[in-house]
Amino acid sequence: MILTSTDTLRVVTAVSAEDVDVFAFYSDLSGSTVTSSRAQTTITTLTTTVVVTSPAASTSRLVKLLNIRNRDTSATTVTIELYNGSTAYELISAVLHAGETLCFSEDAGWRVLDASNGSVKFVSETTRAQPAVGAWYQYVTERDLAVTQIATNAIVQDVPHLKFQVRKGEQYWFRFRVFYAMSQASTGTAWVLLGPGDATVSNGVLYGKWQYPASSTTVAVNEGVMVYLDTPSGSASNAASTGSNMAILEGLITPTCDGDVWIGVRIEIASETCTVRAGSYVDWMRVR
């Protein structure tokens, strides 16, 4: 990625309280002289931040590496812009869940790195072809993930490690299967779908079916034309047990904008913890 004397790289953050660390490594070329340098920035507010400045006149700046890591405990959206002094051009926008990193390198392009071990979760369409129509893809969690209800059960808690990437106007079948444990069988949950765009409208979710335990012998089922966050306002009254529970969310979606589709959970009691077990997974297939 080359910057001229009027260009800067900027990061736009979409949440008011954040901890986003940015690291850039670049080389300046002036005639036959090459000088390497780096820049570090921490972003803590909703703002537009210059993370790589313009080079001097008659100098080209080659950005070789750009890392944007979300150190916050909540998901945030970051947008990378090239600003030429008068116009801002969006290069990429990504939802980063807690601990995840958006990374650019000159050999691999844009990638999102997993919070648990730095493995590649997604790559940009400039570095990877779109999933083939009719082929199923799968992501499986490799470790347990504890999700704690921070307030009342009207607040949805992200389950950030189970997600898949979608593009505007394309259509996808999806199926989340979540194996989870509760600290008490008397504490219930409700599971929801989250995705790119305004969560108060349908955003192309055509049809869905959400299932999760309501007691040791019954299942709560929500089925029909769905929207993001579409479950009862509270949670089911009970889990099936402390250690053996399963939630299933499946359906067909035609997104109205690019981004990630993932799931969240409402836990009946504040400060209670739901542990998503290793082996939980999401399947998805692009239909068109």
C-alpha positions in Angstrom: 0.0 0.0 0.0 1.7 3.2 -1.2 1.1 6.7 0.2 2.1 9.9 -1.5 2.8 13.3 0.1 -0.9 14.1 0.4 -2.1 10.7 1.6 -2.8 9.5 5.1 -4.3 6.3 6.5 -7.1 6.7 9.0 -9.1 4.4 11.3 -12.7 5.2 12.0 -14.1 3.7 15.2 -17.8 3.2 15.7 -18.2 2.8 19.5 -17.7 5.6 22.0 -15.7 3.7 24.7 -13.0 1.5 23.3 -9.4 0.2 23.6 -8.2 -0.2 20.0 -4.4 -0.5 19.5 -2.9 0.2 16.1 0.6 -0.6 14.9 2.0 0.3 11.5 5.3 -0.5 9.9 6.4 1.3 6.7 9.3 2.2 4.5 10.0 5.6 2.9 11.6 5.8 -0.6 13.3 9.0 -1.6 15.4 8.6 -4.6 17.6 5.6 -3.8 17.3 6.0 -0.1 15.1 3.7 1.9 14.2 4.5 5.5 12.0 2.2 7.7 9.9 3.4 10.6 6.8 2.5 12.6 3.8 4.2 14.3 1.8 3.2 17.4 -1.6 4.6 18.3 -4.2 3.7 21.0 -7.8 4.8 20.2 -10.3 5.2 23.2 -13.1 7.3 21.7 -15.5 7.3 18.8 -13.4 9.3 16.3 -11.4 9.3 13.1 -7.7 8.8 13.8 -4.7 9.2 11.5 -2.6 6.1 12.1 -0.1 6.6 9.2 0.9 10.2 8.3 1.9 11.6 4.9 5.5 11.2 3.8 7.6 14.2 2.9 7.5 15.8 -0.6 9.0 13.6 -3.3 8.8 10.6 -1.0 6.7 7.5 -1.3 5.6 5.7 1.8 5.1 1.9 1.5 2.9 0.5 4.3 4.0 -3.0 4.8 2.1 -3.9 7.9 -1.0 -2.5 9.7 -2.4 -4.2 12.8 -5.7 -3.0 14.5 -6.5 -5.0 17.7 -9.6 -4.6 19.8 -8.6 -4.8 23.4 -12.0 -3.9 24.6 -14.4 -6.5 26.1 -17.1 -5.7 23.5 -17.3 -5.9 19.7 -16.6 -2.8 17.7 -16.6 -1.8 14.0 -13.4 -0.3 12.5 -13.2 1.2 9.1 -9.8 1.9 7.3 -9.7 5.0 5.1 -7.2 6.4 2.6 -7.5 10.2 2.8 -5.8 12.1 0.0 -6.2 15.5 1.5 -9.7 16.2 0.2 -11.5 12.8 -0.1 -11.7 9.8 2.1 -11.8 6.4 0.4 -12.9 3.3 2.5 -10.5 0.4 2.1 -12.2 -2.1 4.4 -14.6 -2.2 7.3 -14.8 -5.1 9.8 -16.5 -6.1 13.1 -13.8 -7.0 15.6 -15.0 -8.9 18.6 -13.1 -8.8 21.9 -9.4 -9.7 21.3 -9.6 -9.9 17.5 -7.2 -8.2 15.1 -7.6 -6.8 11.7 -4.3 -7.1 9.9 -2.9 -5.9 6.6 0.4 -7.2 5.2 1.7 -6.6 1.7 2.0 -10.4 1.0 -1.3 -11.5 2.5 -3.7 -8.5 2.2 -6.4 -8.0 4.8 -7.2 -10.7 7.4 -9.1 -11.0 10.7 -7.2 -12.9 13.4 -8.9 -15.0 16.1 -8.7 -13.8 19.7 -7.8 -17.1 21.1 -4.6 -18.1 19.2 -4.1 -15.6 16.4 -5.3 -18.0 13.7 -6.8 -16.5 10.5 -10.6 -16.4 10.7 -11.4 -14.4 7.6 -9.5 -12.8 4.7 -10.7 -10.0 2.4 -12.1 -10.7 -1.0 -9.0 -9.3 -2.6 -7.0 -12.2 -1.2 -9.6 -15.0 -1.2 -12.3 -16.0 -3.7 -15.9 -15.9 -2.5 -17.2 -19.2 -1.1 -18.4 -21.4 -3.9 -22.1 -21.5 -4.5 -23.5 -24.8 -3.1 -20.5 -25.7 -0.9 -20.8 -25.9 2.9 -18.2 -24.2 5.1 -17.7 -24.7 8.8 -15.9 -23.1 11.7 -15.5 -25.0 15.0 -14.5 -23.5 18.3 -11.3 -25.1 19.7 -11.7 -23.9 23.3 -14.3 -23.1 25.9 -15.6 -19.5 26.0 -17.2 -18.0 29.2 -19.9 -15.4 28.5 -21.1 -13.4 31.6 -24.3 -11.4 31.7 -23.2 -7.9 32.6 -26.7 -6.5 33.3 -30.3 -7.4 33.0 -31.3 -10.1 30.6 -32.5 -7.5 28.1 -28.8 -7.0 27.2 -27.4 -9.3 24.7 -23.9 -10.7 25.2 -21.8 -11.5 22.2 -20.5 -15.0 21.4 -17.7 -13.7 19.2 -15.9 -16.8 18.1 -18.8 -18.2 16.1 -19.5 -16.1 13.0 -19.2 -16.1 9.3 -18.7 -13.4 6.7 -21.4 -12.2 4.3 -21.7 -9.8 1.4 -24.5 -7.5 0.4 -27.1 -9.1 -1.9 -25.8 -12.7 -1.7 -27.9 -15.4 0.0 -26.7 -17.9 2.6 -28.0 -20.9 4.5 -26.6 -20.9 8.1 -26.7 -23.2 11.1 -25.3 -22.5 14.5 -25.0 -25.4 17.0 -23.9 -24.3 20.4 -23.1 -26.7 23.2 -23.0 -24.9 26.5 -22.9 -25.2 30.3 -24.6 -23.2 33.0 -23.5 -22.6 36.6 -27.1 -23.4 37.7 -29.7 -25.4 35.9 -32.3 -23.0 37.2 -30.8 -20.2 35.1 -32.3 -19.8 31.6 -31.0 -18.3 28.4 -32.3 -17.0 25.1 -30.2 -17.0 21.9 -30.3 -14.4 19.1 -28.8 -13.7 15.7 -26.7 -10.6 15.1 -25.3 -9.2 11.9 -24.3 -6.2 9.8 -26.6 -3.2 9.6 -29.4 -1.8 11.8 -30.6 -4.4 14.3 -34.1 -3.0 14.4 -35.1 -4.0 10.9 -35.1 -7.2 9.0 -31.8 -6.7 7.1 -32.6 -9.5 4.8 -33.1 -12.2 7.3 -35.8 -14.1 5.4 -36.6 -17.1 7.6 -35.2 -18.6 10.8 -35.7 -21.1 13.6 -34.1 -20.7 17.0 -34.2 -23.5 19.5 -32.8 -23.7 23.1 -33.7 -25.4 26.4 -36.6 -24.1 28.5 -36.3 -26.8 31.1 -34.9 -30.3 31.5 -37.7 -31.7 29.2 -38.9 -28.8 27.1 -37.4 -26.6 24.3 -38.2 -22.9 23.5 -38.7 -22.5 19.7 -38.9 -19.3 17.7 -39.7 -19.8 14.1 -40.8 -17.6 11.2 -39.7 -14.4 9.4 -37.0 -13.2 11.8 -34.9 -10.1 12.5 -31.7 -9.5 14.4 -32.2 -9.8 18.1 -35.5 -11.6 17.5 -36.3 -13.6 20.7 -38.5 -12.9 23.7 -37.4 -9.8 25.7 -36.2 -12.0 28.5 -34.8 -15.5 28.8 -36.1 -19.0 29.1 -36.7 -19.9 32.8 -34.3 -22.9 33.0 -31.5 -24.7 31.3 -31.7 -28.4 30.5 -28.9 -29.1 33.0 -25.7 -27.5 34.3 -23.4 -29.3 31.8 -25.4 -30.5 28.8 -27.3 -27.9 26.8 -27.6 -27.1 23.1 -28.9 -24.1 21.2 -29.6 -24.3 17.5 -30.1 -21.3 15.2 -30.6 -21.9 11.5 -32.1 -20.1 8.6 -31.7 -18.3 5.3 -30.3 -14.7 5.0 -29.8 -12.2 2.2 -27.8 -9.4 3.9 -28.3 -5.8 2.9 -24.7 -4.9 3.7 -21.3 -6.5 4.1 -20.1 -7.8 7.4 -20.3 -10.6 9.9 -23.2 -12.7 11.1 -22.8 -14.1 14.6 -24.9 -15.0 17.7 -25.5 -13.6 21.1 -27.1 -14.8 24.3 -29.4 -13.3 27.0 -28.8 -15.0 30.4 -31.7 -14.8 32.9 -29.7 -13.5 35.8 -27.1 -10.7 35.9 -23.5 -11.9 36.6 -24.3 -15.5 35.8 -22.0 -17.2 33.3 -22.8 -19.4 30.3 -19.8 -21.4 29.0 -19.8 -22.1 25.3 -18.0 -25.4 24.9 -15.3 -26.3 22.5 -16.8 -28.2 19.6 -19.6 -25.7 19.1 -19.8 -24.7 15.4 -21.4 -22.7 12.6 -22.0 -24.1 9.1 -22.9 -21.8 6.2 -23.4 -22.1 2.4 -23.7 -19.4 -0.2 -26.8 -20.0 -2.3 -26.3 -17.3 -4.9 
